[in-house]
Amino acid sequence: MNEAPLMEQALALDSRQLLHAMLRHEAAMARALSELGLLPAAQAESIANTCKPVLFDVDQIWRETLLQQGAAAGGEPPLMVTLRESVALFNPQAATAVFRGGLSEALQDNALLILTSAWWGSYADQLQALMRLLDKKQHPLQGLPALLERLHLGVTERLQLQCPTQDPQAQAQAPALLQALAKALDMTLVKQTNTLWHDPSDAWTSLGADLVLLTLCLARIAQGLPASPRSPWGGPLQAEAARLPLRLAQWVQERALSSGPRDFWQAEWPLWSTLTAGAVAALNALRAGLAEDDQAPLSL
């Protein structure tokens, strides 16, 4: 995903990529359990080798997920059911370990973190390039450096992998399990020292707020550029920027204020996709406007 053109980065945060991230997570979980001696290595590899998107009808599984009421409230996601059935065809013993004691909400958060971390790595590089270009053209940065720092800390330090199982043996080794899971995912598990972010919803809510502020900041800078008939920054994107406060309110409600189980599939995931897509569209449009000033070809 990091090698895709930036506008495609937003489109990559779609249902297929989310389910792919869940498969990657389950493969890493199997290897983490094996590393701790909680799952035979042969069974772990059977699970990991089956966690390949090409083996699944992802579109059909996504439709089943949306039709399954209450999936985010504790029922097994259809993807995990299908994965277990697939593993059972080759290794019935390993199939019993698929999503054993699994927590759907933790799986969702972890998959969202996997995608967001990959997306942010590319987006941050593009944002830094934009800031250098703005500085070179002597345009005011309008708070972009501080927002970049806040978002980077939010993604790399405040968001944390959640323990995705309530299996007693695994939970007894939860700290070691999370370290092994992060290693298998090639991610860094940061020890949190600030108790402000002990609730994952707080960290995600703060990140969403900062992402909205970043998009509004980019929109404000773009408004100061000379109008151009070929510029992609125009009425539709300005209208979307005007809707961002509402998007933020919806995000806060989904992540922090809901009294019942969160509706991840129907509301939370589409909202997060919209917030990241808006940030990408604003950055692309601003880069395009600056490039038009110089009559230079776009790099995005």
C-alpha positions as CSV (number, residue, x, y, z in Angstrom):
1,M,0.0,0.0,0.0
2,N,2.9,2.4,0.7
3,E,3.9,2.3,-3.0
4,A,0.5,3.4,-4.4
5,P,-0.2,6.9,-5.6
6,L,-1.4,9.1,-2.8
7,M,-5.0,9.5,-4.0
8,E,-5.2,5.7,-4.1
9,Q,-4.1,5.5,-0.5
10,A,-7.5,6.8,0.5
11,L,-9.3,4.4,-1.7
12,A,-7.1,1.6,-0.2
13,L,-8.9,2.0,3.1
14,D,-11.8,-0.1,1.9
15,S,-13.6,-3.2,2.9
16,R,-11.2,-5.5,1.2
17,Q,-8.2,-4.0,2.8
18,L,-9.8,-4.2,6.2
19,L,-10.5,-7.9,5.9
20,H,-7.0,-8.4,4.5
21,A,-5.7,-6.8,7.7
22,M,-7.8,-9.1,9.8
23,L,-6.3,-12.1,8.0
24,R,-2.8,-10.7,8.5
25,H,-3.6,-10.2,12.2
26,E,-4.9,-13.8,12.7
27,A,-1.7,-15.2,11.0
28,A,0.4,-13.1,13.3
29,M,-1.7,-14.2,16.3
30,A,-1.1,-17.9,15.5
31,R,2.7,-17.3,15.3
32,A,2.7,-15.3,18.5
33,L,0.8,-18.1,20.3
34,S,3.4,-20.6,18.9
35,E,6.3,-18.4,20.1
36,L,4.9,-18.5,23.7
37,G,4.4,-22.3,23.5
38,L,0.6,-22.1,23.5
39,L,0.2,-23.5,20.0
40,P,2.2,-26.2,18.2
41,A,4.4,-24.7,15.4
42,A,2.8,-26.9,12.8
43,Q,-0.7,-25.8,13.7
44,A,0.4,-22.1,13.7
45,E,1.8,-22.4,10.2
46,S,-1.3,-24.2,9.0
47,I,-3.3,-21.2,10.1
48,A,-0.8,-18.6,8.8
49,N,-0.6,-20.3,5.4
50,T,-4.4,-20.2,5.1
51,C,-4.6,-16.5,5.9
52,K,-4.1,-15.5,2.3
53,P,-6.7,-13.1,0.7
54,V,-6.6,-15.0,-2.6
55,L,-8.1,-18.0,-0.9
56,F,-11.3,-16.1,0.1
57,D,-14.3,-14.5,-1.6
58,V,-13.7,-11.3,0.3
59,D,-16.6,-9.5,-1.3
60,Q,-19.1,-12.2,-0.3
61,I,-17.6,-12.3,3.2
62,W,-18.0,-8.5,3.5
63,R,-21.7,-8.8,2.5
64,E,-22.3,-11.5,5.1
65,T,-20.6,-9.3,7.7
66,L,-22.9,-6.4,7.0
67,L,-25.9,-8.7,7.1
68,Q,-24.9,-10.3,10.4
69,Q,-26.6,-8.2,13.1
70,G,-24.6,-7.9,16.2
71,A,-21.3,-9.0,14.8
72,A,-19.4,-6.2,16.6
73,A,-21.2,-7.0,19.8
74,G,-19.5,-10.3,20.5
75,G,-20.4,-12.7,17.7
76,E,-17.7,-14.2,15.6
77,P,-17.0,-12.2,12.4
78,P,-17.9,-14.3,9.3
79,L,-14.3,-14.0,8.1
80,M,-13.1,-15.9,11.2
81,V,-15.8,-18.6,10.7
82,T,-14.7,-19.0,7.1
83,L,-11.0,-19.1,8.0
84,R,-11.7,-21.8,10.6
85,E,-13.6,-23.9,8.0
86,S,-10.8,-23.5,5.5
87,V,-8.1,-24.5,8.0
88,A,-10.2,-27.5,9.0
89,L,-9.9,-28.9,5.4
90,F,-6.2,-29.4,5.9
91,N,-5.6,-29.5,9.6
92,P,-8.6,-30.1,11.8
93,Q,-6.6,-29.7,15.0
94,A,-5.3,-26.3,14.0
95,A,-8.8,-25.2,13.1
96,T,-9.8,-25.3,16.8
97,A,-7.2,-22.6,17.5
98,V,-8.6,-20.1,14.9
99,F,-9.9,-17.1,16.8
100,R,-9.9,-19.2,20.0
101,G,-11.5,-17.0,22.7
102,G,-11.4,-14.2,20.2
103,L,-12.7,-10.7,21.0
104,S,-14.3,-9.2,17.9
105,E,-13.9,-5.6,19.1
106,A,-10.1,-6.1,19.8
107,L,-9.7,-7.7,16.4
108,Q,-11.4,-4.7,14.7
109,D,-9.3,-2.2,16.6
110,N,-6.1,-4.1,15.8
111,A,-7.0,-4.4,12.1
112,L,-7.8,-0.7,12.0
113,L,-4.4,0.1,13.6
114,I,-2.6,-2.1,11.1
115,L,-4.2,-0.2,8.2
116,T,-3.9,3.2,9.8
117,S,-0.2,2.7,10.5
118,A,0.5,1.8,6.9
119,W,-1.6,4.6,5.6
120,W,0.0,7.2,7.9
121,G,3.6,6.2,7.0
122,S,2.9,7.2,3.4
123,Y,0.7,10.2,4.1
124,A,3.2,11.7,6.6
125,D,6.0,11.6,4.0
126,Q,3.7,13.4,1.5
127,L,2.7,16.0,4.2
128,Q,6.3,16.7,5.0
129,A,7.0,17.2,1.3
130,L,4.1,19.6,1.1
131,M,5.4,21.6,4.1
132,R,8.8,21.9,2.4
133,L,7.1,23.2,-0.8
134,L,5.0,25.7,1.1
135,D,8.0,26.9,3.0
136,K,9.9,27.3,-0.3
137,K,7.1,29.3,-1.7
138,Q,6.9,31.3,1.5
139,H,3.3,30.3,2.2
140,P,2.3,30.2,5.9
141,L,2.1,26.7,7.3
142,Q,-1.0,27.5,9.4
143,G,-0.1,25.1,12.3
144,L,0.8,22.1,10.1
145,P,4.1,21.3,11.9
146,A,2.3,20.9,15.3
147,L,-0.5,18.9,13.7
148,L,2.0,16.6,12.0
149,E,3.7,16.0,15.3
150,R,0.4,15.3,17.2
151,L,-0.8,12.9,14.5
152,H,2.5,11.1,14.4
153,L,2.4,10.6,18.2
154,G,-1.2,9.6,18.0
155,V,-0.5,6.8,15.5
156,T,2.8,5.6,16.7
157,E,2.5,5.9,20.5
158,R,-1.0,6.4,21.7
159,L,-2.7,3.7,19.6
160,Q,-1.8,0.3,20.9
161,L,-2.5,-3.3,20.0
162,Q,-5.3,-4.8,22.1
163,C,-5.1,-8.3,23.5
164,P,-7.5,-10.0,21.0
165,T,-8.4,-13.1,23.1
166,Q,-9.9,-14.1,26.4
167,D,-8.4,-17.5,26.4
168,P,-7.2,-18.0,30.0
169,Q,-3.8,-19.4,29.0
170,A,-3.1,-16.6,26.6
171,Q,-4.5,-13.9,28.9
172,A,-2.2,-15.1,31.7
173,Q,0.7,-14.1,29.4
174,A,-0.9,-11.0,27.9
175,P,2.1,-8.7,28.0
176,A,4.3,-11.3,26.3
177,L,1.6,-12.1,23.9
178,L,1.3,-8.5,22.8
179,Q,5.0,-8.3,22.3
180,A,5.1,-11.4,20.2
181,L,2.0,-10.2,18.2
182,A,3.7,-6.9,17.5
183,K,6.9,-8.7,16.4
184,A,4.9,-11.0,14.0
185,L,3.2,-7.9,12.6
186,D,6.5,-6.1,12.2
187,M,5.1,-3.3,14.4
188,T,6.5,-1.5,17.5
189,L,4.8,-2.0,20.8
190,V,5.3,1.2,22.8
191,K,5.0,1.1,26.5
192,Q,2.6,3.8,27.5
193,T,3.6,6.1,30.4
194,N,0.7,8.5,30.1
195,T,-2.4,7.2,31.8
196,L,-4.5,9.7,29.8
197,W,-4.5,7.2,26.9
198,H,-5.3,4.0,28.8
199,D,-8.7,3.7,27.1
200,P,-8.3,2.9,23.3
201,S,-11.4,4.9,22.5
202,D,-9.7,8.1,23.9
203,A,-6.7,7.6,21.7
204,W,-8.8,7.0,18.6
205,T,-11.1,9.9,19.3
206,S,-8.2,12.3,19.7
207,L,-6.6,11.0,16.5
208,G,-9.9,11.6,14.6
209,A,-10.1,15.1,16.0
210,D,-6.5,15.9,14.9
211,L,-7.2,14.5,11.4
212,V,-10.2,16.8,11.0
213,L,-8.1,19.7,12.2
214,L,-5.4,18.8,9.7
215,T,-7.9,18.7,6.8
216,L,-9.4,22.0,7.8
217,C,-5.9,23.5,8.0
218,L,-5.1,22.3,4.5
219,A,-8.4,23.7,3.2
220,R,-7.6,27.1,4.7
221,I,-4.2,27.2,3.0
222,A,-5.8,26.2,-0.3
223,Q,-8.3,29.0,-0.1
224,G,-5.3,31.4,-0.2
225,L,-4.1,30.1,-3.5
226,P,-5.0,31.8,-6.8
227,A,-8.1,30.4,-8.4
228,S,-7.5,28.2,-11.3
229,P,-10.0,26.5,-13.6
230,R,-8.0,23.3,-13.7
231,S,-7.4,23.1,-9.9
232,P,-9.1,20.1,-8.3
233,W,-9.7,22.2,-5.2
234,G,-13.1,23.7,-5.7
235,G,-16.7,23.6,-4.6
236,P,-17.1,19.9,-3.8
237,L,-14.0,19.7,-1.6
238,Q,-14.8,23.0,0.1
239,A,-18.2,21.6,0.8
240,E,-16.7,18.5,2.2
241,A,-14.5,20.6,4.5
242,A,-17.6,22.4,5.7
243,R,-19.1,19.0,6.7
244,L,-16.0,17.9,8.7
245,P,-17.2,19.2,12.1
246,L,-20.3,17.0,11.7
247,R,-18.1,14.1,10.7
248,L,-16.0,14.7,13.9
249,A,-19.1,14.8,16.1
250,Q,-20.2,11.5,14.6
251,W,-16.7,10.0,15.1
252,V,-16.7,11.1,18.8
253,Q,-20.1,9.6,19.3
254,E,-19.1,6.3,17.8
255,R,-15.8,6.0,19.6
256,A,-16.4,7.6,23.0
257,L,-20.0,8.4,23.7
258,S,-22.0,5.3,22.7
259,S,-23.6,3.6,25.7
260,G,-24.1,0.4,23.8
261,P,-21.8,-1.8,21.7
262,R,-20.3,0.1,18.9
263,D,-21.5,-0.5,15.4
264,F,-18.1,-0.9,13.8
265,W,-19.2,-2.3,10.5
266,Q,-22.1,0.0,9.7
267,A,-20.8,3.3,11.1
268,E,-17.4,3.4,12.7
269,W,-15.4,1.9,9.8
270,P,-17.1,4.0,7.1
271,L,-16.5,7.2,9.2
272,W,-12.8,6.5,9.6
273,S,-12.5,5.8,5.9
274,T,-14.2,9.1,5.2
275,L,-11.9,11.0,7.5
276,T,-8.7,9.6,6.0
277,A,-10.0,10.0,2.5
278,G,-10.8,13.7,3.2
279,A,-7.3,14.3,4.5
280,V,-5.8,12.7,1.3
281,A,-8.1,14.7,-1.0
282,A,-7.2,18.0,0.7
283,L,-3.5,17.3,0.5
284,N,-3.7,16.2,-3.1
285,A,-5.7,19.3,-4.1
286,L,-3.3,21.6,-2.4
287,R,-0.3,20.0,-4.0
288,A,-2.0,20.3,-7.3
289,G,-2.7,24.0,-6.8
290,L,0.9,24.7,-5.9
291,A,2.1,22.7,-8.9
292,E,-0.1,24.7,-11.2
293,D,1.5,27.9,-9.9
294,D,4.8,26.7,-11.3
295,Q,3.3,25.0,-14.4
296,A,5.1,21.9,-13.2
297,P,3.9,18.3,-13.6
298,L,2.2,16.8,-10.6
299,S,4.2,14.3,-8.5
300,L,1.1,12.6,-7.1
